[in-house]
Amino acid sequence: MTMPNERTRALIQTRDFLVELAEDSALSASIRRQARQLLRHYPNANANANANANANAILRAGQLEERRVDRLTEPFLSSSID
């Protein structure tokens, strides 16, 4: 079973990978366009923001889930990737 911290780490690393694809001029335009389209759905999907700002947005989402009072389900994300 995937734990919330593993899921959070995967989201952050996948976002970084998509940024690399979107900016790699050696790749075809369709691959770069598809990477940009997928990035629109990430928290703080600001292309100009640095990687730390984007990772922090995902970690903050984990914090909000951990603080939730209506614990019908376990948190999906985590405030830590450790």
C-alpha positions in Angstrom: 0.0 0.0 0.0 1.3 3.4 -0.9 1.7 5.7 2.1 0.8 9.4 2.0 4.4 10.5 2.2 5.3 8.3 -0.7 2.4 9.6 -2.7 3.4 13.2 -1.9 7.0 12.6 -3.0 5.8 11.0 -6.3 3.7 14.0 -7.0 6.6 16.4 -6.4 9.0 14.3 -8.5 6.5 13.9 -11.3 5.9 17.6 -11.5 9.6 18.3 -11.7 9.9 15.7 -14.5 7.0 17.3 -16.4 8.8 20.7 -16.1 11.9 19.2 -17.6 9.9 17.7 -20.5 8.1 21.0 -21.1 11.4 22.9 -21.3 13.5 20.4 -23.3 13.8 21.8 -26.8 15.3 18.5 -28.0 11.8 16.9 -27.6 9.0 17.3 -30.1 6.6 20.1 -29.8 3.7 17.7 -29.1 5.5 16.1 -26.1 6.4 19.6 -24.7 2.8 20.7 -25.2 1.4 17.6 -23.5 3.7 18.2 -20.5 2.5 21.8 -20.2 -1.1 20.7 -20.3 -0.6 18.2 -17.5 1.2 20.8 -15.4 -1.9 23.0 -15.4 -3.5 20.6 -13.0 -0.8 20.7 -10.3 -1.1 22.9 -7.2 0.6 26.2 -7.8 1.1 25.4 -11.4 3.0 28.6 -12.1 5.6 27.8 -14.7 7.8 30.7 -13.3 7.7 29.5 -9.7 10.8 27.6 -8.5 10.7 23.9 -7.6 10.7 24.7 -3.9 7.6 26.9 -4.2 5.7 24.2 -6.1 6.8 21.4 -3.7 5.7 23.6 -0.8 2.2 23.9 -2.3 1.9 20.2 -2.4 3.2 19.8 1.1 0.7 22.5 2.4 -2.1 20.4 0.8 -0.9 17.5 2.9 -0.9 19.7 6.0 -4.5 20.6 5.4 -5.5 17.0 5.0 -3.7 16.0 8.2 -5.6 18.7 10.1 -9.0 17.7 8.8 -11.5 17.0 11.6 -13.9 14.8 9.6 -11.6 11.8 9.4 -13.8 9.6 7.2 -10.7 8.5 5.2 -7.0 8.6 5.8 -5.1 11.6 4.3 -4.1 11.2 0.6 -1.1 13.4 0.9 1.4 14.2 3.6 3.1 17.3 5.0 6.4 15.4 4.7 8.2 13.3 2.2 10.4 11.5 4.7 
